[in-house]
Amino acid sequence: MPVVTLPDGSQKRFDHPVTVDEVAGAIGPGLRKAALAGRVNDKLVDTSFVINGDAQLAIVTDKDPDGLEVIRHSTAHLLAQAVKELFPSAQVTIGPVIEDGFYYDFAFSRPFTPEDLAAIEARMAELAQKDQAVNRRVLPRDEAVKFFRNLGEIYKAEIIASIPDKDEISLYGQGNWVDLCRGPHVPSTGKLKAFKLTKVAGAYWRGDSRNEMLQRIYGTAWPDKKQLDAYLTRLEEAEKRDHRRIGKELDLFHLQEEAPGAVFWHPKGWTVFQGLIQYMRERQKAAGYDEVNAPELMDASLWAQSGHLEKFGENMYLTKTPDERTYAIKPMNCPGHVQIFKHGLRSYRELPVRFAEFGKVHRYEPSGALHGLMRVRAFTQDDGHCFVTEEQISSECVAITKLILDIYRDFGFEDVRIKFADRPPKRVGSDEIWDRAEAALKAASQAAGIEYTLNKGEGAFYGPKLEFVLRDAIGRDWQCGTLQVDLNMPERLGAYYIDEHSAKRTPVMLHRAMFGSLERFFAILLEHHAGRLPAWLSPVQAVVLSITDRQDEYVRKVTESLKNQGFRVECDLRNEKVGFKIREHTLKRVPYLLVAGDKEVAANSLAVRTRSGKDLGAMAPETFAERLRVELESRGRTVLEG
């Protein structure tokens, strides 16, 4: 007689084994109709799952995050079913849920076309309209291999053959189509009401470039059309804000095949990049950090000692010299900072010791993962490491957290979420050390008064971390800064200080980055501001425009004066209509356009307008310079635009 306990603490008693669907029906017909899945004793299951004994149960609907994942997973199956019906010779491989949607990889004799995608999406809608029941069954592994081989699905058979033979294999079917899957899935295809196929891309089988190339169809799915339409609108806006497009329009940077995953910075882009560094350099100096620089090339033995070679080796660049020594190009800065800390005897009176570096690092990323400045192989980190006693962990973490949040506000990010990432499966150090590190970081978070969500198993291999997630202007989340408590690496690398009792003690190492990757943060900034960077960061802060050649001498004089005061100013003396010039520089997102005609020359003034089209009226060059200086010094918190 199962007793089912619901999330509100109420209980339902049954005199026979009962399915999740039946429990939902016992609660009410509306809930039964809305149920997509269930969570039984914290395990996500189908509504057909049978409860045989006492259990905790939550009914999952499309209002729950779990429900959205089930919808997307099931829509991936709907996609595969439609492809098989339209293109029977296509073979299906894998189709997982990803952020905001799903994809499915197919082996097919020719590339899918946009017309194919439209036909597939139409067939998906037909199959959803039929409201086909989704059924689950289980087979022994070898029988499942045989089943898919008989269907001609060699990729599915290969996947199943790699599973241990003692495991049972679950299959899900709808209509005449069956797929390998762990589930769970919606009860019927009629639950899938709002979806859209977005693009086709190439993907190697099992992510290995030595394997054959497959075709990956991407899609998105939502509980209803309103949410789908809102997402598609965000996609359109994201396309307009794509940092690669803006970078080309504003002549900031480029990438090319001869240096995959590395950036060619153009003068204007490098100006912004150096502006980020200068800003962070000032903030770190004020917070008590000493800037250091460690070699980019170090003997691989150091990376073996730190644990990076074992845990991170597949992402490192290694080279062997004629004398048979193996070196690694650094993927991280931390071991180098430990070497600097170790150079000389350290006393507890010196702690905290705070090092910061704008360190160039290199990490191998698969070519298919590279994406503009967002995912590169060569990048610069604003890396910092604080060496502290265990008693200092909390106060130092509080100070770091406040600094990070304040810096984000300067760049226009007010909505910041924090995640706590605990120990990963692949890690160094004992459970006892991890217990201490996680407890210390949680205590520091509490002391800082911050709320966080759990990002289970996503800590660094040497310690737990806080992840700072920025929400941008169109609602996308970007994980940037991190703060990590490390009780492992200093000991592995032999770092110590002398305590008040003249004994050797291993320091705690706090790893922190605020931008993370400067290249990636640059891209996020461009997209967040749609290329309209605040004046203090803009590569060109103002352009002085002439109306006719009679103003040329005055425009040159004003431009030179503003440049001599440290402002980034250009002049435009071209023989073009002033309206044309204004439009062109507005498209280049220049914050301020300073127009000089005969009237302005006579009055020693400038007609000042913003890139948004606001007319700020006439003002003397000196007045404009002073107001711009105030804006730049306040990092945009006081703006000329009002």
C-alpha positions as CSV (number, residue, x, y, z in Angstrom):
1,M,0.0,0.0,0.0
2,P,2.1,2.9,-1.2
3,V,2.0,6.2,0.7
4,V,2.9,9.1,-1.6
5,T,4.1,12.3,0.0
6,L,3.7,15.4,-2.0
7,P,5.9,18.6,-1.9
8,D,3.5,20.4,0.5
9,G,3.7,17.5,2.9
10,S,0.3,16.1,2.2
11,Q,0.0,12.4,1.6
12,K,-2.0,10.1,-0.8
13,R,-2.6,6.5,0.2
14,F,-3.2,3.7,-2.4
15,D,-4.1,0.0,-2.0
16,H,-2.1,-1.0,-5.1
17,P,1.0,0.1,-7.1
18,V,0.3,3.4,-8.8
19,T,1.7,5.3,-11.7
20,V,2.8,9.0,-11.5
21,D,-0.1,9.7,-13.9
22,E,-2.6,8.1,-11.6
23,V,-1.3,10.1,-8.6
24,A,-1.7,13.3,-10.6
25,G,-5.3,12.2,-11.5
26,A,-6.0,11.6,-7.8
27,I,-5.0,15.1,-7.1
28,G,-7.0,16.7,-9.8
29,P,-7.9,16.4,-13.6
30,G,-6.2,19.7,-14.4
31,L,-2.8,18.5,-12.9
32,R,-3.2,15.1,-14.7
33,K,-3.6,16.9,-18.0
34,A,-0.6,19.2,-17.3
35,A,1.7,16.5,-16.0
36,L,4.8,15.9,-18.2
37,A,6.9,13.8,-15.8
38,G,7.4,13.1,-12.1
39,R,10.2,13.4,-9.6
40,V,10.1,10.3,-7.4
41,N,12.5,10.3,-4.5
42,D,14.4,13.0,-6.4
43,K,14.7,10.9,-9.6
44,L,13.1,12.3,-12.8
45,V,10.8,9.7,-14.3
46,D,8.0,9.3,-16.9
47,T,4.4,9.7,-15.9
48,S,4.0,5.9,-16.6
49,F,6.6,5.1,-13.9
50,V,5.1,2.7,-11.3
51,I,5.4,3.5,-7.6
52,N,5.4,0.3,-5.6
53,G,6.2,1.6,-2.1
54,D,6.3,4.7,0.0
55,A,7.8,7.6,-1.9
56,Q,8.3,11.4,-2.2
57,L,6.7,12.7,-5.4
58,A,6.6,16.0,-7.2
59,I,4.5,16.3,-10.4
60,V,6.5,18.0,-13.1
61,T,4.6,20.4,-15.5
62,D,5.8,22.9,-18.1
63,K,6.1,25.5,-15.3
64,D,9.1,23.6,-13.8
65,P,12.7,23.8,-15.1
66,D,12.6,20.0,-15.3
67,G,9.5,20.2,-17.4
68,L,11.2,22.4,-19.9
69,E,14.1,20.0,-20.2
70,V,11.7,17.1,-20.8
71,I,9.9,19.1,-23.5
72,R,13.2,19.8,-25.3
73,H,14.4,16.2,-24.9
74,S,11.2,14.9,-26.4
75,T,11.2,17.5,-29.2
76,A,14.7,16.2,-30.2
77,H,13.0,12.8,-30.6
78,L,10.2,14.4,-32.6
79,L,12.9,15.9,-34.9
80,A,14.5,12.5,-35.4
81,Q,11.2,10.8,-36.1
82,A,10.3,13.5,-38.7
83,V,13.8,13.1,-40.4
84,K,13.4,9.3,-40.6
85,E,9.9,9.6,-42.1
86,L,11.1,12.1,-44.7
87,F,14.5,10.7,-45.4
88,P,14.5,7.0,-44.5
89,S,18.1,6.4,-45.4
90,A,19.3,8.9,-42.8
91,Q,20.8,7.4,-39.7
92,V,20.2,8.9,-36.3
93,T,23.0,9.2,-33.7
94,I,22.6,11.4,-30.6
95,G,20.2,14.2,-29.6
96,P,20.8,15.9,-26.3
97,V,19.3,19.0,-24.6
98,I,21.4,22.1,-24.7
99,E,21.0,25.6,-23.4
100,D,17.8,27.1,-24.9
101,G,17.1,24.0,-27.0
102,F,18.4,20.8,-28.4
103,Y,20.1,19.2,-31.4
104,Y,20.3,15.9,-33.2
105,D,23.1,14.5,-35.3
106,F,22.4,12.6,-38.5
107,A,24.4,10.7,-41.1
108,F,23.0,11.4,-44.5
109,S,24.2,11.2,-48.1
110,R,23.9,14.9,-48.8
111,P,23.7,18.2,-46.9
112,F,20.3,19.2,-45.5
113,T,19.0,22.4,-47.2
114,P,16.9,25.2,-45.8
115,E,14.0,23.7,-47.7
116,D,14.6,20.4,-46.0
117,L,14.5,22.1,-42.6
118,A,11.2,23.7,-43.4
119,A,9.8,20.3,-44.5
120,I,11.1,18.6,-41.4
121,E,9.6,21.2,-39.1
122,A,6.2,20.9,-40.9
123,R,6.3,17.1,-40.4
124,M,7.2,17.6,-36.7
125,A,4.1,19.8,-36.4
126,E,2.0,17.0,-38.0
127,L,3.3,14.4,-35.7
128,A,2.7,16.6,-32.6
129,Q,-0.9,17.2,-33.9
130,K,-1.4,13.4,-34.0
131,D,-0.8,13.3,-30.2
132,Q,1.0,9.9,-30.5
133,A,1.6,8.1,-27.2
134,V,5.2,7.8,-26.1
135,N,6.0,4.3,-24.8
136,R,9.1,3.0,-22.9
137,R,10.5,-0.5,-22.9
138,V,13.6,-2.2,-21.7
139,L,15.9,-4.7,-23.5
140,P,19.1,-6.5,-22.5
141,R,22.1,-4.8,-24.1
142,D,22.9,-7.5,-26.7
143,E,19.3,-7.7,-27.8
144,A,19.2,-3.9,-28.2
145,V,22.3,-4.0,-30.3
146,K,20.8,-6.6,-32.6
147,F,17.5,-4.6,-32.7
148,F,19.2,-1.5,-34.0
149,R,21.5,-3.4,-36.4
150,N,18.4,-5.0,-37.9
151,L,17.0,-1.5,-38.4
152,G,20.3,-0.5,-40.2
153,E,21.1,2.1,-37.4
154,I,24.8,1.3,-37.1
155,Y,25.6,4.4,-35.0
156,K,23.0,3.5,-32.4
157,A,24.2,-0.1,-32.3
158,E,27.8,1.2,-31.7
159,I,26.7,3.4,-28.8
160,I,24.8,0.5,-27.2
161,A,27.7,-2.0,-27.7
162,S,30.0,0.4,-25.7
163,I,27.6,0.1,-22.7
164,P,28.5,-2.6,-20.1
165,D,26.7,-5.8,-20.9
166,K,25.0,-6.1,-17.5
167,D,23.1,-2.9,-18.1
168,E,19.6,-2.9,-19.4
169,I,18.8,-0.6,-22.3
170,S,15.7,1.6,-22.4
171,L,14.0,2.4,-25.7
172,Y,11.3,5.0,-26.3
173,G,8.8,4.8,-29.2
174,Q,6.1,6.9,-30.7
175,G,4.2,5.9,-33.7
176,N,6.4,3.5,-35.8
177,W,9.6,5.1,-34.6
178,V,11.9,3.9,-31.8
179,D,15.0,5.4,-30.3
180,L,17.6,4.6,-27.6
181,C,17.2,6.9,-24.6
182,R,17.4,7.0,-20.9
183,G,14.4,9.4,-20.8
184,P,12.2,10.6,-19.3
185,H,9.8,11.9,-22.0
186,V,6.5,13.6,-22.3
187,P,3.5,11.2,-22.2
188,S,2.5,12.0,-25.8
189,T,3.6,14.1,-28.7
190,G,0.6,16.4,-28.3
191,K,2.5,18.0,-25.3
192,L,5.0,19.5,-27.8
193,K,3.3,22.8,-28.8
194,A,6.0,25.4,-29.6
195,F,9.3,24.6,-31.4
196,K,11.5,25.9,-34.2
197,L,14.4,24.5,-36.1
198,T,17.2,27.1,-36.2
199,K,20.2,25.9,-38.2
200,V,22.3,23.0,-39.6
201,A,26.0,22.6,-38.8
202,G,28.7,19.9,-39.1
203,A,29.8,17.7,-36.2
204,Y,32.2,14.8,-36.0
205,W,30.9,11.5,-34.8
206,R,31.5,11.3,-31.0
207,G,33.3,14.7,-31.2
208,D,36.5,13.2,-32.7
209,S,37.9,14.9,-35.8
210,R,39.3,11.5,-37.0
211,N,35.7,10.2,-37.4
212,E,33.2,10.9,-40.1
213,M,31.4,14.3,-40.4
214,L,27.7,14.2,-39.4
215,Q,25.0,16.9,-39.8
216,R,23.7,18.5,-36.7
217,I,20.2,20.1,-36.8
218,Y,19.6,22.6,-34.0
219,G,16.3,23.6,-32.6
220,T,14.6,25.3,-29.7
221,A,11.4,24.3,-27.8
222,W,9.3,26.1,-25.2
223,P,6.1,25.5,-23.3
224,D,4.0,27.8,-25.4
225,K,4.1,30.0,-28.5
226,K,4.5,33.3,-26.5
227,Q,7.7,32.1,-25.0
228,L,9.0,30.7,-28.3
229,D,8.3,34.1,-30.0
230,A,10.0,36.0,-27.2
231,Y,13.1,33.7,-27.6
232,L,13.2,34.1,-31.4
233,T,13.0,37.9,-30.9
234,R,16.0,37.6,-28.6
235,L,17.8,35.6,-31.2
236,E,17.2,38.3,-33.8
237,E,18.5,40.9,-31.4
238,A,21.5,38.8,-30.6
239,E,22.3,38.5,-34.3
240,K,22.4,42.3,-34.5
241,R,24.6,42.5,-31.5
242,D,27.0,39.7,-32.6
243,H,30.5,40.9,-31.5
244,R,32.1,39.5,-34.7
245,R,29.8,41.7,-36.9
246,I,30.4,44.8,-34.7
247,G,34.1,44.1,-34.6
248,K,34.2,44.2,-38.4
249,E,32.0,47.3,-38.6
250,L,34.1,49.2,-36.1
251,D,37.4,47.8,-37.4
252,L,38.4,46.4,-34.0
253,F,39.9,43.0,-34.7
254,H,39.9,40.0,-36.9
255,L,40.6,36.2,-36.9
256,Q,42.1,34.1,-39.7
257,E,42.9,30.5,-40.4
258,E,46.6,30.9,-40.1
259,A,46.2,31.5,-36.3
260,P,43.0,29.6,-35.3
261,G,41.7,30.8,-31.9
262,A,44.0,33.8,-31.7
263,V,43.1,37.4,-32.2
264,F,44.6,40.0,-34.6
265,W,43.9,43.3,-32.8
266,H,43.5,46.4,-34.9
267,P,44.4,49.9,-33.4
268,K,40.9,50.7,-32.2
269,G,40.3,47.3,-30.7
270,W,43.7,47.3,-29.0
271,T,42.8,50.8,-27.5
272,V,39.7,49.3,-25.9
273,F,41.6,46.2,-24.8
274,Q,44.3,48.3,-23.1
275,G,41.6,50.4,-21.6
276,L,40.3,47.3,-19.8
277,I,43.7,46.4,-18.6
278,Q,44.4,50.0,-17.3
279,Y,41.1,50.1,-15.5
280,M,41.7,46.7,-13.8
281,R,45.3,47.7,-13.0
282,E,44.1,50.8,-11.1
283,R,41.4,48.8,-9.2
284,Q,43.8,46.0,-8.2
285,K,46.5,48.4,-7.1
286,A,43.9,50.2,-4.9
287,A,42.9,46.8,-3.5
288,G,46.4,45.9,-2.4
289,Y,47.6,43.7,-5.3
290,D,51.1,43.6,-6.6
291,E,51.4,43.0,-10.3
292,V,53.7,40.2,-11.4
293,N,54.6,38.4,-14.5
294,A,55.5,34.7,-14.9
295,P,57.1,32.9,-17.9
296,E,54.8,31.6,-20.6
297,L,57.0,28.5,-21.1
298,M,57.9,26.3,-18.2
299,D,59.1,22.8,-17.7
300,A,56.4,20.1,-17.9
301,S,57.6,18.7,-14.5
302,L,56.1,21.8,-12.8
303,W,52.7,21.1,-14.4
304,A,52.9,17.5,-13.4
305,Q,53.6,18.5,-9.8
306,S,50.7,21.0,-9.7
307,G,48.3,18.4,-11.1
308,H,47.5,20.3,-14.3
309,L,49.3,17.8,-16.6
310,E,47.2,14.9,-15.4
311,K,43.9,16.6,-15.1
312,F,44.2,19.2,-17.9
313,G,46.9,17.7,-20.2
314,E,44.8,17.2,-23.3
315,N,44.2,21.0,-23.4
316,M,47.8,21.9,-23.0
317,Y,50.4,22.8,-25.7
318,L,53.6,20.8,-25.1
319,T,56.9,21.0,-26.9
320,K,60.2,19.1,-26.7
321,T,63.5,21.0,-27.1
322,P,66.7,19.6,-28.7
323,D,68.1,18.7,-25.2
324,E,65.0,16.4,-24.8
325,R,63.3,18.6,-22.1
326,T,59.5,18.9,-22.4
327,Y,58.0,22.3,-21.9
328,A,54.4,23.5,-21.7
329,I,53.0,26.8,-22.8
330,K,51.1,27.9,-19.7
331,P,47.3,27.3,-19.7
332,M,47.0,29.0,-16.3
333,N,48.9,31.4,-14.2
334,C,48.6,29.9,-10.7
335,P,51.8,27.6,-10.6
336,G,53.9,30.6,-11.7
337,H,52.5,32.8,-8.9
338,V,53.3,30.0,-6.4
339,Q,57.0,30.1,-7.6
340,I,57.1,33.9,-7.0
341,F,55.6,33.4,-3.5
342,K,58.2,30.7,-2.7
343,H,61.1,32.9,-3.7
344,G,62.3,34.1,-0.3
345,L,61.2,33.3,3.3
346,R,57.6,34.4,4.0
347,S,56.3,35.4,7.5
348,Y,52.7,35.2,8.6
349,R,53.0,39.0,9.2
350,E,53.2,39.5,5.4
351,L,49.9,37.7,4.7
352,P,47.7,38.3,2.8
353,V,50.1,38.4,-0.2
354,R,48.2,39.4,-3.3
355,F,49.6,38.9,-6.8
356,A,47.9,39.9,-10.0
357,E,48.9,39.3,-13.6
358,F,47.5,40.0,-17.1
359,G,48.8,36.6,-18.2
360,K,48.7,35.3,-21.7
361,V,47.6,31.7,-21.6
362,H,47.0,29.0,-24.3
363,R,44.5,26.2,-24.2
364,Y,43.7,23.8,-26.9
365,E,40.0,23.9,-27.9
366,P,38.5,21.8,-30.7
367,S,38.2,23.8,-33.9
368,G,34.4,23.3,-33.9
369,A,34.2,25.0,-30.5
370,L,36.0,28.2,-31.5
371,H,33.6,31.2,-31.6
372,G,34.9,34.7,-32.3
373,L,36.3,36.2,-29.1
374,M,34.0,34.1,-26.9
375,R,36.0,30.8,-27.3
376,V,39.6,31.1,-28.3
377,R,42.9,29.2,-27.8
378,A,45.1,32.2,-26.9
379,F,43.8,34.7,-24.4
380,T,44.7,37.0,-21.5
381,Q,43.4,36.5,-18.0
382,D,43.2,39.1,-15.3
383,D,44.4,36.5,-12.9
384,G,44.9,37.1,-9.2
385,H,46.1,34.9,-6.4
386,C,45.9,35.7,-2.7
387,F,48.0,33.7,-0.2
388,V,46.3,33.8,3.2
389,T,46.0,31.9,6.5
390,E,42.9,29.9,7.1
391,E,41.7,32.5,9.5
392,Q,41.9,35.1,6.7
393,I,39.9,33.2,4.1
394,S,36.5,34.8,5.1
395,S,37.6,38.4,5.2
396,E,39.6,38.1,2.0
397,C,36.8,36.4,0.1
398,V,34.3,39.1,1.3
399,A,36.7,41.8,0.0
400,I,37.2,40.0,-3.4
401,T,33.4,39.5,-3.8
402,K,32.6,43.2,-3.2
403,L,35.4,44.3,-5.6
404,I,34.1,42.0,-8.3
405,L,30.5,43.2,-8.0
406,D,31.6,46.9,-7.9
407,I,33.6,46.4,-11.1
408,Y,30.7,44.8,-12.9
409,R,28.6,47.8,-12.1
410,D,31.2,50.1,-13.7
411,F,30.7,48.2,-16.9
412,G,26.9,48.4,-16.8
413,F,26.1,44.9,-15.3
414,E,23.7,45.3,-12.4
415,D,22.1,41.9,-12.6
416,V,24.7,39.4,-11.3
417,R,24.0,35.8,-10.2
418,I,26.3,33.7,-8.2
419,K,26.8,29.9,-8.3
420,F,28.6,27.7,-5.9
421,A,30.5,25.0,-7.7
422,D,31.6,22.1,-5.4
423,R,34.0,19.2,-5.9
424,P,34.2,17.6,-9.4
425,P,34.6,13.9,-10.0
426,K,38.1,14.5,-11.5
427,R,40.1,16.3,-8.7
428,V,43.2,16.3,-6.5
429,G,43.3,16.2,-2.8
430,S,41.5,14.3,0.0
431,D,37.8,14.5,0.9
432,E,38.9,16.0,4.2
433,I,40.7,18.9,2.5
434,W,37.7,19.4,0.2
435,D,35.3,19.5,3.2
436,R,37.4,22.3,4.7
437,A,37.7,24.2,1.5
438,E,33.9,24.0,0.7
439,A,33.0,24.9,4.3
440,A,35.4,28.0,4.2
441,L,33.9,29.3,0.9
442,K,30.4,28.8,2.1
443,A,31.2,30.7,5.4
444,A,32.8,33.5,3.4
445,S,29.7,33.7,1.1
446,Q,27.5,34.0,4.2
447,A,29.7,36.7,5.6
448,A,29.5,38.6,2.3
449,G,25.8,38.4,2.5
450,I,25.5,36.8,-1.0
451,E,22.9,34.3,-2.1
452,Y,24.0,31.5,-4.5
453,T,22.7,28.5,-6.3
454,L,24.5,25.2,-6.5
455,N,26.4,24.2,-9.6
456,K,27.1,20.6,-8.5
457,G,30.3,19.0,-9.5
458,E,31.7,22.0,-11.4
459,G,34.4,23.2,-9.1
460,A,38.1,23.4,-10.3
461,F,40.1,20.2,-9.9
462,Y,41.9,21.8,-7.0
463,G,39.1,23.6,-5.1
464,P,35.5,24.8,-4.9
465,K,34.6,28.1,-6.5
466,L,32.0,30.9,-6.8
467,E,31.0,31.7,-10.3
468,F,29.8,35.2,-11.1
469,V,27.2,35.2,-13.9
470,L,26.3,38.4,-15.7
471,R,22.9,38.9,-17.3
472,D,23.2,41.2,-20.3
473,A,20.8,43.7,-21.9
474,I,18.8,41.0,-23.8
475,G,18.6,38.5,-20.9
476,R,21.5,36.2,-21.7
477,D,23.7,34.9,-18.9
478,W,27.5,34.9,-19.1
479,Q,29.7,33.3,-16.5
480,C,32.8,35.5,-16.1
481,G,34.4,36.0,-12.7
482,T,35.4,33.2,-10.4
483,L,36.7,32.9,-6.8
484,Q,38.3,29.6,-5.7
485,V,39.5,28.4,-2.4
486,D,42.5,26.1,-2.9
487,L,44.0,24.0,-0.1
488,N,45.8,21.6,-2.5
489,M,48.1,23.4,-4.9
490,P,50.3,25.3,-2.5
491,E,51.1,22.1,-0.7
492,R,51.8,20.2,-3.9
493,L,54.2,22.9,-5.0
494,G,55.9,23.2,-1.6
495,A,54.8,26.7,-0.6
496,Y,54.9,27.7,3.0
497,Y,55.2,30.6,5.4
498,I,56.6,30.8,9.0
499,D,53.8,31.2,11.6
500,E,53.9,33.0,14.9
501,H,55.4,29.9,16.5
502,S,58.3,29.7,14.0
503,A,56.7,26.6,12.4
504,K,56.2,26.1,8.7
505,R,52.6,26.4,7.5
506,T,51.1,25.9,4.1
507,P,49.1,29.0,3.0
508,V,45.6,28.9,1.5
509,M,45.6,30.1,-2.1
510,L,42.6,32.1,-3.3
511,H,42.3,32.1,-7.1
512,R,40.3,35.0,-8.5
513,A,39.5,36.5,-11.9
514,M,37.1,39.3,-12.5
515,F,37.0,39.6,-16.3
516,G,38.1,36.0,-16.7
517,S,39.3,36.1,-20.3
518,L,39.7,39.7,-21.4
519,E,38.9,38.7,-25.0
520,R,35.7,37.1,-23.9
521,F,34.7,40.0,-21.6
522,F,35.4,42.3,-24.5
523,A,33.0,40.4,-26.7
524,I,30.3,40.4,-23.9
525,L,30.7,44.1,-23.5
526,L,30.3,44.7,-27.3
527,E,27.1,42.6,-27.3
528,H,25.7,44.0,-24.1
529,H,26.1,47.6,-25.3
530,A,25.4,46.7,-29.0
531,G,28.8,48.3,-29.8
532,R,27.9,51.6,-28.1
533,L,30.6,51.4,-25.5
534,P,30.6,54.0,-22.7
535,A,32.7,57.0,-23.6
536,W,35.5,56.2,-21.2
537,L,36.0,52.9,-23.1
538,S,35.2,54.0,-26.7
539,P,38.2,53.9,-29.0
540,V,37.1,57.3,-30.4
541,Q,35.3,59.4,-27.8
542,A,34.4,62.3,-30.1
543,V,34.6,63.5,-33.7
544,V,34.8,67.1,-34.7
545,L,33.0,67.8,-38.0
546,S,33.3,70.7,-40.4
547,I,30.4,71.8,-42.5
548,T,32.5,73.5,-45.2
549,D,36.2,73.9,-45.8
550,R,36.0,77.4,-44.2
551,Q,36.0,75.7,-40.7
552,D,38.9,73.4,-41.4
553,E,41.5,75.4,-39.4
554,Y,39.2,75.8,-36.5
555,V,38.3,72.1,-36.4
556,R,42.0,71.1,-36.5
557,K,42.8,73.5,-33.7
558,V,39.9,72.1,-31.5
559,T,40.8,68.5,-32.3
560,E,44.5,69.1,-31.4
561,S,43.5,70.8,-28.1
562,L,41.2,68.0,-27.1
563,K,43.9,65.4,-28.0
564,N,46.5,67.2,-25.9
565,Q,44.1,67.0,-22.9
566,G,44.1,63.2,-23.2
567,F,40.9,62.7,-25.0
568,R,40.6,60.3,-28.0
569,V,39.3,62.6,-30.7
570,E,39.4,62.7,-34.5
571,C,38.3,65.3,-37.0
572,D,36.4,64.8,-40.3
573,L,37.2,67.5,-42.9
574,R,35.9,65.5,-45.9
575,N,34.1,67.3,-48.6
576,E,30.8,65.6,-47.8
577,K,27.5,66.9,-46.5
578,V,27.4,67.2,-42.7
579,G,24.3,65.0,-42.5
580,F,26.3,62.2,-44.3
581,K,29.2,62.6,-41.8
582,I,26.9,62.6,-38.8
583,R,25.1,59.4,-40.0
584,E,28.4,57.7,-40.7
585,H,30.0,58.4,-37.3
586,T,26.7,57.5,-35.6
587,L,26.9,54.1,-37.3
588,K,30.5,53.8,-35.9
589,R,29.0,54.4,-32.4
590,V,31.1,57.4,-31.6
591,P,29.7,58.8,-28.4
592,Y,29.9,62.6,-29.2
593,L,29.7,64.4,-32.6
594,L,31.0,68.0,-32.4
595,V,29.8,70.1,-35.4
596,A,31.5,73.4,-36.4
597,G,29.9,75.8,-38.9
598,D,30.5,79.5,-39.5
599,K,28.3,80.4,-36.5
600,E,30.2,78.1,-34.2
601,V,33.6,79.4,-35.4
602,A,32.5,83.0,-34.8
603,A,31.3,82.1,-31.3
604,N,34.3,79.8,-30.4
605,S,31.8,77.0,-29.8
606,L,30.7,73.6,-30.9
607,A,27.2,72.1,-31.6
608,V,27.3,69.0,-29.5
609,R,25.1,66.0,-30.2
610,T,25.2,62.4,-29.0
611,R,25.2,59.2,-31.1
612,S,21.6,58.6,-30.0
613,G,20.7,61.8,-31.8
614,K,20.2,64.1,-28.7
615,D,21.1,67.7,-29.3
616,L,23.1,69.0,-26.3
617,G,23.2,72.6,-27.8
618,A,26.2,74.8,-28.3
619,M,29.1,74.9,-25.8
620,A,32.6,76.2,-25.8
621,P,35.3,73.5,-26.4
622,E,36.6,74.1,-22.9
623,T,33.1,73.4,-21.5
624,F,32.7,70.2,-23.5
625,A,36.2,69.1,-22.4
626,E,35.4,69.6,-18.7
627,R,32.0,67.8,-18.9
628,L,33.6,64.9,-20.8
629,R,36.4,64.7,-18.2
630,V,33.8,64.4,-15.4
631,E,32.1,61.6,-17.3
632,L,35.3,59.7,-17.9
633,E,36.5,60.1,-14.3
634,S,33.1,58.8,-13.0
635,R,33.3,55.8,-15.4
636,G,30.0,56.9,-17.1
637,R,28.0,57.2,-13.9
638,T,27.5,60.9,-14.8
639,V,26.8,61.1,-18.5
640,L,26.6,64.1,-20.8
641,E,23.5,62.5,-22.4
642,G,21.7,63.3,-19.2
